[in-house]
């Protein structure tokens, strides 16, 4: 009934906008011949805006299914986000595909643009970036380097020095896992990099995924299993941690974090077991879940093991509309989460019936709209994909490996 009311509202908006557009059309067609040009132009512009509103309202009405966790505001925000991702993702993907036909030129253009941007940093001045005019100049004038050549610069940035490698201070210092040398490396992550990752990598990836799984007309959420690391801080107060870990979102950001089921307050939970429990709790509340994701397939596998062991408690929480009082989480986090919970005995009964049947093909039985598990599933992580298939957790789902992340680079 909730969604019928929402859709009726969008259709009402559509009808009103059509009427307004028709009114402005009549005004334009029957305007006096000596009517001021500015008045005519305003009439046309307002008519076009009314038509745009009518088309958008009608298109919004076609979105189905809609996440059970969405409020009207969330749903509209999600709708706008999808439209932005569709346009920007399409454009960035188009540029990427064009660049693959002219790889050398595209790489040289990016190199020159980067050198110009950092020419006035200490490192740029030392290596005469302003005098480098081509790829050949760069090869001739800049030596082959390894991390040891940058270690001193990294230490200085960590202490708060600016204009060393970057014009200002980084958003965080990424810390590598140390698999190549046995020791972790610090890598400055700036705002520009995060924006570039969002628009150049994630948007095209989300556009392709939405097209592949036909999600452009669905306001559904996915579960992404992410955990807050124990952040360390440099002398200058710069956060230090893995690049793949998200920084803490503010409460207001929940209005924009509408594509995923877990509220941002999850990042205040430091225990992985408790955080996994909350991830599942909010995902289970939503019967329209569309995907399950994590950085690595091992995380997804162990999360399913956790679900198999803890489903009775999770079902009770959904039935009663509360967070398990035995969970060891901060009181402030608990209070915030409890405000997001409402008793839902019908959903609890649906889940209990399916869980009692066993975990063979459990995903599609409790989430009929779920289509994929997205995580790094190659190399050593194949083992965990095989384990999920052996225990039938992922039965009927497509396992995709869209992106490999590390502190040094992204591949995907």
N, C-alpha and C positions, 0 to 999 in steps of 0.2 A: 504493500500500500504506500510505503514511503517513497518508492521509486515512481509509482504512478503519479503521485502528487508533484514530484520534481519534474517529470516529463510533461505533465499537463501545464506546468508553469512555463517551460521552455516553448511549448507550442503556443501558449497565450502570448508570449513575447514575440514569437514569429508572426502571429496574426496581427498584433498591434503594429509591428514594424512594417508589414506589408501595407496596412491601411495608411500609415504615415507616408510611406514611399509613394503610394497612389495619390495621396493628397498633394504632395510636392510636384508630382508629374502633372496633375491637373493645373496647378498653379503656374507651372512653366509653360504648358501648352496654350493656356488661355490668358497669359500675361498681356498687359497693354503693350502696344507697339513701341511706345515711348518710355517703357519701364527702364529704370536705371540698370546698366550692365552688372553692377555689383550685386544688385538684388537678385537678378537672374542667376548669376554665378552661385550665390549663397543657396538659392533654391535647388540648383543642380547638386551641389555638394551635400546638402542635408538629405536630399533624396537618395544619393549614392550611399551615404552612411546608413540610412534606414534599410536599404536593400542589403547591405553587408550584415547588419544586425539580424535581419530576417533569415538570410542564408545560414549564418552562424547558429542561430537558435534552432533552426530546423536540423542542421547537421548535429548539433549537440543532442537533440532528441533521438538521433539514430544510434548513439553510443550505448552499446549493450554487449556484455554485462557490465555492471558497475560494482566496484568493490564494496563489500558490506561494511568496511571501515570508513568509507567516505561520508563526510557531511556534504551538504550542498556546496559549501565554499571549497572544500577539498576537491570535489568532483569538477567544479568549474576551473580551479587552478590546474588540475591534472589535464583537463581538456586543452587549456591554453598552452601548457608545457608540451603536449604532444604535437600541437600545430607548429610550435617553434622548432622542436626537434625534427619534425618532418621537413620543414623548409631548410633549416640550417644544415641538417644531416645530409639532405639531398645535394645541396650546393657544395659542401665540403667533400662529399664522396665523388661528385663530378670533377672537382678540381684535382683530387687524388688520382682518379683514373686518367685524366688528361696528362698529369705529371709522369705517369708510367710510360707514356709515349715519347717523353723528352727527359729522361732521367738525369743525364749529365747537366742539362741546362737548369733543371729544377733544383738540383743539389747545389750548383754553383750560385744560383740566385739566393738560396737560403743561407749559404756560407757568407756571401757578401753582406747580406742584410744583418746577420748576426755579428760579424766583425765591426760593422759600422755602429751598431748599437752599443757595443762594449769597448769601443776605441779609446774612450777617455778614462777607463778604469786603469788602475795601476798595472795590471797584467797586460791590458791592451796597449798602453804606452810603451811598456818594456819591449813588447814584441812588434811594435810599429804597425798596429792594425790599420791605422789611417793611410799607410803607404801601400797596403795590399789591395790590388785592383783586379786580381783574377785568381783562379784556382792554382795556376802555376806559380804565382807569386807566393801564395800561402804555403805550398809544398816547399818552395825554396827558402822562405824566410822563417817559417815556424818549425822547430824541431819536433821529432817524434817523442812523445812524452808518455809517462806512466803515472800512476797515482802518487808516487813518491815526489814527483815534481810539483804537485799541488798541495801536499800535506801541510806545509807551512802556511799557505794561504788559507786553508780550511781552519787551522787553529786560530788565525787572526780574526777571521770572520766570526768564529764561535765566541771570541772575546768581545765582539761588538764593533770591530773596525768596518767602516764602510768604504765603498769605491775600491775594493781590492780586486775581486773577480766580478762582482755585480755593482751596479750603481748605488744600491742601498743594502739593507739587511734582508736576508731571506725570510720566507714565512716559517720555515722549519729547516732543520738539518736532517736530511735523510740518512739513515744508518743501514748499511748493507749487512747481509747475513754472514759475511766472512767466508763464504764457500770457496772463493778463489785463492785467497792468501792465508786463511786461518784467522785473520784479524778483520774487524769491521772497519769500513771506511765511512767518512762523513761526506755528504754531498749536499750542497746548498740547493734548496727548492724554493723558487721565487713564485710570486703571484702570477707572473706572466706564464710560467710553465704550467701551473695548475689550470689557468684559463685555456691555454693551448691544448692541454690534455682533454679538457671538457669538450671543446669545439672541434678539434681536429681528429680526436680519437673516439671519445664516447658518443658524440652525436651521430657520426656516420655509422658507428657500430649499432647504436640503438635504432637508427633508421632502417638498417638492413635487417636487424632482428625483428622489428615490428612488421616489416614487409614479408619476411619469410614466414612468420607465425601469425600473420593477419591480425595484428594488434592495433592497427591504426584507428579502428572504430570501437575499441574496448577500453573503458576506464578501469582497468584491473591493476592490482598491485602484485609485486613479486616479493619473495623473501630473500634478503641478502644477509648471509651469516657473517657479520663483521664484529670485531671485538676491540675494545680499547686497550692499547698497550700501556705499560707503565712508563709514561713519558718521563724522560730526563730533560734537564735544561742546562744550556751552556751558561758561562759566566754572564753573558749579556741577556739571559732569560729567553733564548730562542729554544723552542721545543725540539727535542731530539727523539726520533723513532723511525720505524719503517715507513717508507713512502706509501705502502698500500693501506696503512691505518688511517682512518678519518680523524680529523680534528674534531673536538667537541662542537656540536651544533647548539645554538641557542634555542630556547623554547619557541621563539617566533619562527625559527626555520622549519618547524614541523608543518607549517602551512605550505612549504615548498617541497618538503620531503614526502610527496604524495604518491610516489611510484613504488614505495616499499611499505611493508606491513609494520615493521618495528619502529616504535617512537624513538626519537633521538636520545631520550633519557637513558636508553640502553647503554650508551657510551659512558655512563657514570658507574656501571657495574664492572668491577675489576675481576671478579671470579668468572672464568669461562663457563663453568657448569651452570651457574645462576643466569648468566647472560644467554646461554643457549636455551634455557627453560623459557625465558621471556620472549626470545625470538619465536619459539614454537607456539607459545600461548597466543600471541597476536596473529600469527599465520593461521592457526587452527580456527580462530574466530571467523576468518574470511573464507567462505565456500568458493569464492571466485578466484582464488590464487592462481596466477598464470605461470610462475616460474620459481625455481629455487636456485640460488647462486652463492658462490663463495670464491675466495681467491684460489683455493686449491681443492681438488676432489676429496682429499683426506678429511677436510673440515666437514664437508657434506656427509661423508660416510659416518664419522663419529657422531654427528648431530642426529642421524637416523638411529644409531644405536641408543643414544640418549632418549630419543622419542619412544622407542620400543620399551625402554625401562621405566619411563615416567608418564606414560599416557594416562593412567588412572587419575593421577593428581591433576594433570592438565585439564582433563574433562571435568573434574570437580570444580576447578577454578572457573571454567566457562559457565558451568551450571549455576554457580553461586555469584558470579560477577565479582571476583576478588583475585588477588595475587596470593598464592600459597604463603601462609604466615610462617612456615618453617624455612623459607628461603632466607639466606644470609645476605641481605641487601640493605643499603642505607635507608633510614626511615624516610628521608625526603624523597628518594627514588620510589619507595613503596607507595607513599601517599600520591605521588604524581601518576603512577601506573594504576592505582586503584580508582582514580578519577576517570580513567579511560575505560574501565571495566563496567559492564552492565550484565545482570543475570540473563543467560540465554539457554534455558533448559532444552529448547528444541534442537539447537545446534549441538549441545552436549550429548543429547540422545542419538543424533545422527552419527556422531563420532564414536560413541561407545559401541554402537551396533557394529560398525565397520572394524574397529580395533579388536573386538572380541573374535572376529573371523580370522585374525592373524594378519601378518604384514606382507603377504603375497600381493604385489601390485597395489600397495596401500595408497600411494600418491593419487592415482586416478580415481580411487574409490572415495577418498575424502575431498579431493579437489578435481572434479571432472574437467575443469578448464585448464589445468596445469599441462604445459607442453614441453618444458625443457629443464634440464639441470645444466647450468652454465658455470664452468670452473676450469682451471687448468687440469686437463685429464690425460696429458701425454707423459712420456718418460716414466719416472718412478710412480706417477700418480695413476697409471693404468691399473695398478694393483687394486686401488680403492674403487675404481669404476667397476672392475671385475667383481669385487666383493659386494658392491651394491646390487649388481645383477644377480649374483649367486643367492643373495638373501631377498631378491625380488623387490627391493625398495624402489628401484627406478623402472620397473616394468611398464612398458608403454610410453616412456618418455624419451626424448632425444637428448643425448648428452653432448653438449657443445663445449669447445675450448676456444673461445673467441679472442682471448687476450692473455699474454704472459707479462706479469709486472715484476720489475726489480727496481732497486734504488738507482741503478745506472741507466736503465732504458726500459721502454715498453715495446713489446713485439706483438703484433696482431693485425 
